[in-house]
Amino acid sequence: MKLIKTVFSAILSGLIALYSCFFHILRPLRALIPESVRVKLRGQHTSMDANLYRIPAMALEQFAYRLRGKTYVEWYANFKEREADADRRSDAPVLNQGALERIYATGHEDLEILKALGLLPDHYLHEVGCGRGRTTQHLVAYLEPGHYSTNDLAIDSLNEAKTRLEQLGLMTRNPELLHTLDNSFSWLKRKMDFIWCYGVFTHMPLEDVAEILANARPHLKPGGAFLASFTAHVSGQSFRLSHKDWYFSVEEMVRISEEAGYEVEDISHLEPEIKKPRFEGDAVAKLLKLTNPS
Ligand SMILES: C[S@@+](CC[C@H](N)C(=O)[O-])C[C@H]1O[C@@H](n2cnc3c(N)ncnc32)[C@H](O)[C@@H]1O
C-alpha cells in the first residue's frame, strides 16, 4: 500500500511539473484571449492564473501530500520554506527594508482592540501565527514577562519575529516562540486569558479552522476569549481564492465556532479600518470574539 501511494504521488508530482511547463509555454498567448472569455475563465474574484494553474497545481501537490499521510499544515510550512529560500536567492526579495518598516509601524491597533476587550498586563495571551512579529512587538512590551507565547509553522517568520524583539530589547521579557507543525495545541502548557489569531484563518481550509478552534478551547480559562479574524466576501459566500487563501462566510464561521463550544460575538466594528480589498473591492475584514463559557 505504501509503495502504491509513493508511486502514485510521484506520478502526480510528474504531472504537475508537466502541466507547469505547458502552462508557462502557453502564458504569452494569454494576451490573445478576449477579455470576455478571460472573465468567464477567471470568475469574479480571482485571476485566470489562479484558476487555471496555481489552484489546480497546488491542489494536486496538496493531494499528493495527503496521500503520503501529511497535513495541510505540513504542506504550507514546506511551501513557505520554498518561498523563503527563493526570496533569499532573489536580487529583489518580496519584502525590502521599506516594506518591513511599514509592517512594523503597525500592530499597535491590535493591542488597542485587546485592551478594549479587557486585556491586562498580568493576563496570559497566546498568539496563533505571529508571522514577522508585527503585533508581537506590542504585546510582549505590554504584558508582564513570561505572559506571552506564540506558535507559527514558518520557521523563517519566527526568526524574523525574534530578531525584531531582540532589536527592541524585548527578548528579556521571556516571550515563548514555538515552531509548530500541527494544530493540536498540545504544545501549549498553560491556560490562557486570550488567544489572538489575526490574519491566519485566511490561509487555511475550513477543516483546519474548525480543528484549531476545537483544540484551542480547552486551553482557555473559563470566560477567556479566542479572537479570530478572517476575510469575508461582500457576496456573503465562501470560496477558495488561491492555493492558500480562502474567504469564509460569517454564517459558516459562526457555525463552526458554536460547534466547538464557544459563545460568539461579531466585533468587526472594533477593527480600526476595513482592510484594503485585494480584488475588486470585495474583501471584508471580520473579527469574532469567541468566549469559552466553561
Ligand atoms: C498573514 S500572516 C499574519 C501574521 C500576524 N498574525 C499579523 O497579524 O501580522 C499569517 C501567519 O500565520 C502562520 N500560520 C498559518 N497557518 C498556521 C497554522 N496552522 N499554525 C501556525 N501558524 C500558522 C503563517 O506562517 C504566517 O506567519
The ligand as an SDF file (V2000), in Angstrom:
LIG
                    3D

 27 29  0  0  0  0  0  0  0  0999 V2000
   -0.5830   36.7550    7.2140 C   0  0  0  0  0  0  0  0  0  0  0  0
    0.4740   36.2000    8.4860 S   0  0  0  0  0  0  0  0  0  0  0  0
   -0.1700   37.1330    9.8490 C   0  0  0  0  0  0  0  0  0  0  0  0
    0.8710   37.3490   10.8950 C   0  0  0  0  0  0  0  0  0  0  0  0
    0.4020   38.1270   12.1530 C   0  0  0  0  0  0  0  0  0  0  0  0
   -0.6620   37.4430   12.8410 N   0  0  0  0  0  0  0  0  0  0  0  0
   -0.0060   39.5370   11.8050 C   0  0  0  0  0  0  0  0  0  0  0  0
   -1.1610   39.9110   12.0650 O   0  0  0  0  0  0  0  0  0  0  0  0
    0.8220   40.2650   11.2720 O   0  0  0  0  0  0  0  0  0  0  0  0
   -0.1130   34.5590    8.8450 C   0  0  0  0  0  0  0  0  0  0  0  0
    0.8720   33.7640    9.6900 C   0  0  0  0  0  0  0  0  0  0  0  0
    0.1990   32.6090   10.2010 O   0  0  0  0  0  0  0  0  0  0  0  0
    1.0460   31.4890   10.0920 C   0  0  0  0  0  0  0  0  0  0  0  0
    0.1850   30.2940   10.0540 N   0  0  0  0  0  0  0  0  0  0  0  0
   -0.7180   29.9590    9.1170 C   0  0  0  0  0  0  0  0  0  0  0  0
   -1.3300   28.8100    9.4440 N   0  0  0  0  0  0  0  0  0  0  0  0
   -0.8020   28.4130   10.6390 C   0  0  0  0  0  0  0  0  0  0  0  0
   -1.0210   27.2960   11.4970 C   0  0  0  0  0  0  0  0  0  0  0  0
   -1.9190   26.3550   11.2090 N   0  0  0  0  0  0  0  0  0  0  0  0
   -0.2740   27.2100   12.6240 N   0  0  0  0  0  0  0  0  0  0  0  0
    0.6360   28.1650   12.9290 C   0  0  0  0  0  0  0  0  0  0  0  0
    0.8900   29.2410   12.1450 N   0  0  0  0  0  0  0  0  0  0  0  0
    0.1700   29.3700   11.0200 C   0  0  0  0  0  0  0  0  0  0  0  0
    1.8360   31.7380    8.8150 C   0  0  0  0  0  0  0  0  0  0  0  0
    3.0330   31.0040    8.7920 O   0  0  0  0  0  0  0  0  0  0  0  0
    2.0650   33.2490    8.8930 C   0  0  0  0  0  0  0  0  0  0  0  0
    3.2580   33.5580    9.5640 O   0  0  0  0  0  0  0  0  0  0  0  0
  1  2  1  0
  2  3  1  0
  2 10  1  0
  3  4  1  0
  4  5  1  0
  5  6  1  0
  5  7  1  0
  7  8  2  0
  7  9  1  0
 10 11  1  0
 11 12  1  0
 11 26  1  0
 12 13  1  0
 13 14  1  0
 13 24  1  0
 14 15  1  0
 14 23  1  0
 15 16  2  0
 16 17  1  0
 17 18  1  0
 17 23  2  0
 18 19  1  0
 18 20  2  0
 20 21  1  0
 21 22  2  0
 22 23  1  0
 24 25  1  0
 24 26  1  0
 26 27  1  0
M  CHG  2   2   1   9  -1
M  END
$$$$
